[in-house]
Amino acid sequence: SAQGHNFFQALQCTQRAPGSLPANRMGKKKFINQVDMKIAVIGDEDTVTGMVLAGIGHVDGQGKKNFLIVDSKTHNRQIEETFHEFTSRKDICMVLITQGCADDIRMAVDAYSASGAVVPTVLEIPSKEQPYDPRKDAIMQRVAFFMPTAMAAMGLEDA
C-alpha cells in the first residue's frame, strides 16, 4: 500500500550513518521528541550562570531564551510572565526555579501545581542567599502526604 511504502521511506531516512544527511528531508517536525526537550531556569545570577555553563542555556533564532536571571530590579510580574511562558511551551520539560523566586510568585507556582500538569515539572531548588525550605515545596508536600514520617525524618515538624 502507499501508506506502508511512505512509512518505509521515512524509516529509511531515520536509519543512517551518524553525521550523514538524509536522502530526502521530511517536512516540518510536528512532534517534539525527547532530544529536543529543554530545561528552563528562573533564579539569581549565580544559579542561572551555573546552569547555563553546565549546558542548560538555549537561545533560538528569534531570541527566545529558556532562562531568566532575577535580580533586585526584576519585577514579580516579569517573573510570573516568564514562569507562565515556560510552563506553556511545548519544548520545555522541566522548570527549575529557586525557592526565593518561587516565593515571589507563590500563587502562580501553587496554581500550576494544583492544575495537575506533569510536564513541564516544576522543581524548586535552593540558592546561595536563601536556605531551602521543604515545607514550601509542592513536591515535598506531596511526599509528606504519602509518607507522613518523611518530614520528621528530615528533622522538620509537620507543617
Rosetta blueprint (number, residue, H / E / L):
1 S L
2 A H
3 Q H
4 G H
5 H H
6 N H
7 F H
8 F H
9 Q H
10 A H
11 L H
12 Q H
13 C H
14 T H
15 Q L
16 R L
17 A L
18 P L
19 G L
20 S L
21 L L
22 P L
23 A L
24 N L
25 R L
26 M L
27 G L
28 K L
29 K L
30 K L
31 F L
32 I L
33 N L
34 Q H
35 V H
36 D H
37 M L
38 K E
39 I E
40 A E
41 V E
42 I E
43 G E
44 D L
45 E H
46 D H
47 T H
48 V H
49 T H
50 G H
51 M H
52 V H
53 L H
54 A L
55 G L
56 I L
57 G L
58 H L
59 V E
60 D L
61 G L
62 Q L
63 G L
64 K L
65 K E
66 N L
67 F E
68 L E
69 I E
70 V L
71 D L
72 S L
73 K L
74 T L
75 H L
76 N H
77 R H
78 Q H
79 I H
80 E H
81 E H
82 T H
83 F H
84 H H
85 E H
86 F H
87 T H
88 S H
89 R L
90 K L
91 D L
92 I E
93 C E
94 M E
95 V E
96 L E
97 I E
98 T E
99 Q H
100 G H
101 C H
102 A H
103 D H
104 D H
105 I L
106 R H
107 M H
108 A H
109 V H
110 D H
111 A H
112 Y H
113 S H
114 A H
115 S L
116 G L
117 A L
118 V L
119 V L
120 P L
121 T E
122 V E
123 L E
124 E E
125 I E
126 P L
127 S L
128 K L
129 E L
130 Q L
131 P L
132 Y L
133 D L
134 P L
135 R L
136 K L
137 D L
138 A H
139 I H
140 M H
141 Q H
142 R H
143 V H
144 A H
145 F H
146 F H
147 M L
148 P L
149 T L
150 A H
151 M H
152 A H
153 A H
154 M L
155 G L
156 L L
157 E L
158 D L
159 A L
